[in-house]
């Protein structure tokens, strides 16, 4: 087991060195926080702990499970073990949000300026402003539609994931197996 851990550490250290050489300086922000969290997860060793150490860390006994008092205490400390749901937003509102992002608004503004420039120009035979306005509007609208469809797919995936949770879970409480409502 020690050989495996040593080999893993050597490989990961060399990968970290390559990443630093390629990436340069670390930036502050959410990406680094996520990377730090991923690094912490990568270093978890729970799966290789002996059972007695795991029982001690989790505050339980595998033979008897948790008592009702222990369950209440863990719920007070950690909360319920369930997925949190986002507030539902109407699809039309989500679509409008995709169409009115900061960069999209700049492009919409540019499109309207092209239409205004075409309307006030004296030489109507030069239609370049009209075409540019149409192209900008089509590109912004199409980009918003694709962005909305990706968001809708992600939302539906989360909904499907929620439906994958079985309605009942078998747990050991007070030394006996019981089926509880899974949340």
C-alpha positions as CSV (number, residue, x, y, z in Angstrom):
1,X,0.0,0.0,0.0
2,X,2.9,2.3,0.8
3,X,4.4,1.8,-2.7
4,X,1.1,2.9,-4.2
5,X,1.0,6.1,-2.1
6,X,4.6,6.9,-2.9
7,X,4.1,6.3,-6.7
8,X,0.9,8.5,-6.6
9,X,2.7,11.2,-4.8
10,X,5.6,11.2,-7.2
11,X,3.3,11.3,-10.2
12,X,1.2,14.0,-8.8
13,X,4.2,16.1,-7.8
14,X,5.6,15.9,-11.3
15,X,2.2,16.8,-12.8
16,X,2.0,19.8,-10.4
17,X,5.5,20.9,-11.4
18,X,4.5,20.7,-15.1
19,X,1.3,22.7,-14.4
20,X,3.2,25.4,-12.6
21,X,5.8,25.6,-15.5
22,X,3.1,25.9,-18.1
23,X,0.6,28.1,-16.1
24,X,3.0,30.6,-14.6
25,X,1.8,32.5,-11.6
26,X,-1.3,31.5,-9.7
27,X,-4.3,33.8,-10.0
28,X,-6.6,34.6,-7.1
29,X,-10.3,33.8,-7.4
30,X,-12.9,31.2,-7.6
31,X,-11.0,29.0,-10.0
32,X,-8.1,28.6,-7.6
33,X,-10.5,28.0,-4.7
34,X,-12.0,25.2,-6.7
35,X,-8.6,23.8,-7.6
36,X,-7.6,23.9,-3.9
37,X,-10.8,22.1,-3.1
38,X,-10.1,19.5,-5.7
39,X,-6.6,19.1,-4.3
40,X,-8.0,18.5,-0.9
41,X,-10.3,15.8,-2.3
42,X,-7.5,14.2,-4.2
43,X,-5.6,13.8,-0.9
44,X,-8.5,12.1,0.9
45,X,-7.4,8.8,2.3
46,X,-10.7,7.7,3.9
47,X,-11.0,4.6,1.7
48,X,-7.7,3.1,3.0
49,X,-8.2,3.7,6.7
50,X,-8.7,0.7,8.9
51,X,-12.3,0.2,10.0
52,X,-11.7,1.1,13.7
53,X,-10.1,4.4,12.6
54,X,-13.0,5.1,10.2
55,X,-15.5,4.4,13.0
56,X,-13.8,6.8,15.3
57,X,-13.6,9.5,12.6
58,X,-17.3,9.2,11.7
59,X,-18.4,8.8,15.3
60,X,-20.3,5.5,14.8
61,X,-20.0,1.8,15.1
62,X,-20.6,-0.4,12.1
63,X,-22.1,-3.2,14.1
64,X,-24.8,-1.0,15.7
65,X,-25.1,2.1,13.6
66,X,-26.1,5.4,15.0
67,X,-28.5,5.9,17.9
68,X,-31.4,8.3,17.5
69,X,-29.7,10.8,19.8
70,X,-26.5,10.7,17.6
71,X,-28.6,11.2,14.5
72,X,-30.2,14.3,16.1
73,X,-26.8,15.7,17.1
74,X,-25.3,15.1,13.6
75,X,-28.3,16.8,12.0
76,X,-27.9,19.8,14.3
77,X,-24.2,20.0,13.4
78,X,-24.3,19.2,9.7
79,X,-27.9,19.7,8.6
80,X,-30.0,17.3,6.5
81,X,-28.2,15.2,3.9
82,X,-30.1,16.3,0.9
83,X,-29.8,18.1,-2.4
84,X,-30.8,21.8,-2.2
85,X,-33.1,23.1,-4.9
86,X,-32.7,26.4,-6.6
87,X,-35.7,28.7,-6.9
88,X,-37.5,28.0,-10.2
89,X,-37.3,30.8,-12.8
90,X,-39.6,30.9,-15.7
91,X,-38.0,29.9,-19.0
92,X,-38.9,33.2,-20.6
93,X,-37.0,35.1,-17.9
94,X,-34.0,32.8,-18.4
95,X,-34.1,33.3,-22.2
96,X,-34.2,37.1,-21.7
97,X,-31.2,36.9,-19.3
98,X,-29.2,35.1,-21.9
99,X,-30.2,37.7,-24.5
100,X,-29.3,40.7,-22.3
101,X,-25.9,39.9,-20.8
102,X,-23.4,42.7,-20.8
103,X,-21.6,41.7,-24.0
104,X,-24.9,40.9,-25.7
105,X,-26.2,44.3,-24.8
106,X,-23.1,45.9,-26.3
107,X,-23.7,44.0,-29.6
108,X,-27.4,44.8,-29.6
109,X,-26.5,48.5,-29.2
110,X,-24.0,48.2,-32.0
111,X,-26.7,46.6,-34.2
112,X,-29.2,49.4,-33.5
113,X,-26.6,52.0,-34.2
114,X,-26.0,50.4,-37.6
115,X,-29.7,50.5,-38.3
116,X,-29.9,54.2,-37.2
117,X,-26.8,55.0,-39.3
118,X,-28.5,53.3,-42.4
119,X,-31.7,55.2,-41.7
120,X,-30.1,58.7,-41.6
121,X,-27.5,58.3,-44.3
122,X,-28.2,60.1,-47.5
123,X,-26.9,57.5,-49.9
124,X,-29.3,54.6,-49.5
125,X,-27.5,52.6,-52.2
126,X,-24.7,51.8,-49.6
127,X,-26.4,49.1,-47.6
128,X,-23.3,48.1,-45.6
129,X,-24.7,49.5,-42.3
130,X,-28.0,47.7,-42.9
131,X,-26.2,44.3,-43.5
132,X,-23.9,44.9,-40.5
133,X,-26.8,45.6,-38.3
134,X,-28.6,42.5,-39.5
135,X,-25.6,40.3,-39.0
136,X,-24.9,41.6,-35.5
137,X,-28.6,41.1,-34.5
138,X,-28.6,37.5,-35.9
139,X,-25.3,36.6,-34.2
140,X,-26.4,38.0,-30.8
141,X,-29.8,36.3,-31.0
142,X,-28.3,32.9,-32.1
143,X,-25.7,33.0,-29.4
144,X,-28.4,33.7,-26.8
145,X,-30.5,30.8,-28.1
146,X,-27.5,28.4,-27.9
147,X,-26.6,29.7,-24.4
148,X,-30.2,29.3,-23.3
149,X,-30.3,25.7,-24.6
150,X,-27.2,24.8,-22.8
151,X,-28.6,26.2,-19.5
152,X,-31.8,24.3,-20.1
153,X,-29.9,21.1,-20.6
154,X,-27.9,21.6,-17.4
155,X,-31.1,22.3,-15.5
156,X,-32.8,19.2,-16.9
157,X,-29.8,17.1,-16.0
158,X,-30.0,18.2,-12.4
159,X,-33.7,17.4,-12.4
160,X,-32.9,13.9,-13.7
161,X,-30.2,13.5,-11.1
162,X,-32.7,14.3,-8.4
163,X,-35.0,11.6,-9.8
164,X,-32.2,9.0,-9.6
165,X,-32.3,9.1,-5.8
166,X,-34.1,6.0,-4.5
167,X,-37.2,6.7,-2.4
168,X,-36.0,4.6,0.5
169,X,-32.6,4.0,2.1
170,X,-31.6,1.2,4.4
171,X,-29.7,2.4,7.5
172,X,-28.7,0.8,10.8
173,X,-30.2,2.6,13.7
174,X,-30.0,1.4,17.3
175,X,-28.5,-1.9,16.1
176,X,-31.4,-2.7,13.7
177,X,-31.7,-2.2,9.9
178,X,-34.6,0.1,9.1
179,X,-35.8,1.7,5.8
180,X,-36.1,5.5,5.9
181,X,-37.3,8.0,3.4
182,X,-34.3,9.2,1.4
183,X,-34.0,12.9,1.1
